[in-house]
Each structure stands twice: as structure tokens, then as C-alpha cells.
Amino acid sequence: CSLVMAIARPQIGSKLEEVKRQGVDVMIALDVSNSMNAEDIRPTRLERSKQAIYRLIDQLQGDRIGLVVFAGQAYVQLPITTDYGAAKLFLSTISSGMVPTQGTAIGSAIEKSIASIGDSAKHNSAIIVITDGENHEDDAISAAKEAVSKGITVHTVGMGSPGGAPIPVYRNYSRAGFLQDRNGTTVITKLDDAMLQQIADAGKGKFIRATNSDDGVNVLMKEISAMEKKEFASKLFTDYEDQFQYFLALSLLFLLLDFLISERRSEFIAKLNLFGERKEKEVKKS
């Protein structure tokens, strides 16, 4: 039983440990409006954006990351964290339509990102806005300038094509056609790269236009790596401690005892006559 327990490798004794890390804070503001369902960037603008964020997370080392989703309004999907597993989990739940108010409020997304970063790390922070750039809700350029005034760099990634594409409409998980306006004309959503370039310029960052062959992650990582790193504390759960050695020692002890007291002991043990006295007593009794 002790040997079986040792092979099972029981683990106990986890604890919360504070670990010092060096890195930067990265807030990603992701557009989840209906226009991100357009398929000029395969498989869709939104899915390609999520794939790019997955790749970005895999390349982060000691940096903190947070997620903001926006359409007509902006919401914090994931507060800034070093838990990359949690970031991927929250990212997997993002879908178009999760923000009930349609639109593209880039300015509000930048403001939410600024608030999420906090005052202590603003000079070592970046905001990455991933959108098709059709901003109709607020003044995104002023929001980007506000970020710069607080030491935060704003990068923009244009997810779409200047030629544009129709927006698919799905019913019961099957395509029912394309979105139309009140006149029955199919709506074509186009990348507003001029707007995204202006936002990036105001935010002292870079504008990257994503394509089917390049989502711009390598350029973003180059910019993040060039930023000055900040040391901050992060609380992490340590690994469980192995406890199998105690059961292994107990099993070895039992094996040794069995070897010493077994009736089928070796000739060497027999010559030692460890049980000679016991046998003599048994003979006298008989």
C-alpha cells in the first residue's frame, strides 16, 4: 500500500508566494462590433484579431496584459494581469455582439484602458487598439493625446481592407445573407486607415495594417520589447510540494522488515543465527 501511494505521487502544501517581475503593461482594446465579422481578413476580422492576440500573449515574458472590448460602448473584459492562461481563457469567450450597443467607440476604449492600467505603471505601458477604424462615436484622437500626457503609448492595428467587404448575417448558425441598410442596399464596411494613422500619431505609437499574410504581431512585439521595463511584484501560486518520498521510505522499511523476519530468508541471514535462540526455546517447550 505504501509503494502504491508513493507511485501515485501525492502533492500537498501549495502556498501564495510573491515574485518580482520586470516588464511593461499592455492593454489590448478589441473591436467586437458587427463590422468585425466581415471576411476580407480570413477567417473573419474578429477571429484573425483573436489569433493575433493569442500569438502576442505567447511571446510576452514578465509583462502584464489586460483586455477591453468595445463597440458602441467599452467594457473591461480582463483586468491587467500576469496570468496568461486566464488571458487566453477570457479571450476565447469574446464574440461579436457581446456589447449590446453597436458602433465603434475607440475613444471610450482608450479611456477604459488608461483607467485599467493605473497610475503606478503608466510610464511603462502601451495600449493596442485593434479595429477596422470606422469610429462614429467619440473623439479618439483626443483620448490618444490624453494617454500620451500620462506616459502611455497608443498603437493601432487596422483589421480590414480599404476596399471593404459586406457584413454576414447569421441565423441559427447559418448565413442568412448580408447586412443591408434601410434602402435594402448591402452595407460595405471599409478599413479607415487614415483615422487609425491619426490616432497612432496622436498616441506616439505605430499604425499597422493587418493583412491575410501578416497580422502585425512581430512589429508590436518589437515595440513592446524596446520599452523600458518596470519592476513590479506579482503574487503567484507556487507548485505543489511532492510528498511521495515519505511513502517510499515507509515501503522500503516494510520490505526490509519482511526480509528479516521471513521464513524464506537467505542463507546469509540464516548463518547469522538471528533466530537461533528462539528455536532452542521452542525445542525445550516441545
Secondary structure, DSSP 8 states (H G I E B T S, - for coil): -HHHHHHH--EE---EEEEEEEE-EEEEEEE-SGGGG-SSSSS-HHHHHHHHHHHHHHH-SS-EEEEEEESSSEEEEEEEES-HHHHHHHHHT--TTSSSS-S--HHHHHHHHHHHH-STTGGGEEEEEEE-----SS-HHHHHHHHHHTTEEEEEEEES-TT-EE-EEEETTEEEEE-B-TTS-B-EE---HHHHHHHHHHTTS-EEEE-SS--SHHHHHHHHHHS--EEEEEEEE---EE-HHHHHHHHHHHHHHHHHH-TT--HHHHHTTTTHHHHHHHHHH-
